[in-house]
């Protein structure tokens, strides 16, 4: 278990158990609008390839709220193998964070804020992170508001940073520092 409190658990993905949740969430047009893109279609094989049996430094986790599996979060040290944010490669203790709440019934209830603040605290205290970075699309206002509530601040726009639904989109580089 990565993190646990009265209502929230963050645990590492378990192959043979969690694929069905990821496939369900990554087939939901509401989720894909913000994560991966609505033009992407996932199969079970895609889920296994993307989320399991990876030899990298990414910790891939399931988000459980009040006993229900509701989302996904991953964290990783920023370096040239895990990121394109070259300005951080020489810095010690920089982590990247990506996540989504896959069950849209749990959107707009403060759970994202609880998730991000909990994971931020975990990375700062347990992993000794000096800085945590995220790169949401500039159009994802709900997520950006959540991240700002959790202490992240906008550093700069990353122009045409990610390919999403056939177009390169601008993202905000956001940071939380200790």
N, C-alpha and C positions, 0 to 999 in steps of 0.2 A: 504494500500500500504506500503510495506516494504521499497522500494527504488524507486526513479524515477529521471531521468534526461532527456535530449533532445531525446535520442535514446533508453535508456534502462529502463525497468520497472521490478521490482521483486515484485510479489504479492503472497499472500497466495493462495494455491490451493483452487478451488471451486468445491465441489461435484456437479455432474449434468452438469458440464461444461467442466472440464479438463480431465476426464477419457479417452476420445478419443485420446487426444494428447499423454498421457502417454502410452496408448496401442500401438499406432502407433510407437512411438519411441522405446519402449521396445519389438518391433517385428522386428526391423531393425538390421540385422546382423552386420552392421558397428558400431552401438552403443553398441550392446551386446558384441562385442569383448573386450570392455574396461569396461563396466558397466553390472554387473550381469553375463554375460557369454552367448555364443552362444548356449549352451546346455539347456538354460532355455527358457521355452515357457510360456508366460503370457496370461491369459484370462482376461476378464473384471472383473470377481470376484476376481482374484488375485490382480489386480490394486486397486480395492476398499479396499481389506483387507490390502494391503501394504501401501497405501498412504492416506486413509481416515478413519475417525471415530477411530482414535488412541488416547488413553489416555496416552500420554507420553510428554516428554519435547522437542520434535523435531518440529521445524517450517519448514513445507514443502511448497515450493514456485514454482511458474511458472516463467520462464524467458521470457520476451517479448522484442524483439528487433525491433525497427522501426515499432511497431504495430503488429508484427507477433510473435506468440507463437513458440519459438524455443528450449526451454530446461527446465531443472529442477534443483533446488538447495535446499538443506536443511542445516539447522544449528541447533546446540543443545549444551547445556552446557555439558561438559565432566564429567561424574560420573559413578558409577557402573551400573546404569540402561541404560545408553546410549552408553557405550563404553567398550572396553576390555583393554584400555590403562591405567592400574592401577597406573602408576607413576604420573598421573595427578589428581587422585581422591581427594587428599587432598589440591590441589591448587585452589585458588579462581580465577574466571574470565577466565577459559579456555573453549574455544568453539571448537567444531568439525565442519567440513564443507565437504559436498559431493555434487557433481554436474555432470551434463553432458549437452552438447548441443545435443539435440535429432535430429535436422535437419542437416544432414551432409553437406548440401549446405552452411552452415554458419561456417564450420570448416576452420581454417587457414586464418581467416580474422581479427584477433585481438579482436574478440568479447569475447573469453574466458578470455583474459587478462583484458578487460574492466569489465567483470562480476566479476572476482576474486578480482581485485583491488577495485571495488565498494563495494562488500560484505565485504571485509576485512576492509575497512574504516568504513562501517556501524557498524560492530561488535566492532571495537576498540572505536568508538566515541559514538554510541547510546546505545550499550549493555555493554559498559565499560569493554570489554574483555582485559585481559593482554596478552593473548596468543591465537593463533588460530592454530589448528593442522589439518593435512590431511594425508592420508595414501595411495597414489597412488601405483599401482603395479610398480615394478622397470622397467618393460618392457614398460610402458606407457610414452615414452620419450617426446612426444608432450605435454602432460599434465604437466610433471615435468618441462619442459622448461618454460611453461606458468606461473607456480606457482613461479619459481625462478625469472622471470621477475617482478612479483608482490611483491617480497621481502621475500618470503618463503625460508628457507634454510633446507637442508637435515640434520637431526639429527643423524639417524642411520637406518640400515636396520632392518625390522621386519621379521625374517625368517618364511616362511610358514604361513603367517598371514591371508590369505583369501583363501577360496575354490573357485576356478574359473575354469570353464570348466573341472571339474573332478580332478583337481590337486591343491594342496596347493601352493600358490604363495608368493614369497617375495614381500614386499612393503617397500617403503621409509616412514619413519616417518618424516614429514616436519612441520616446525613451522614458524609462523609469530609472532613477539612480538612487543609490543607498544614502 
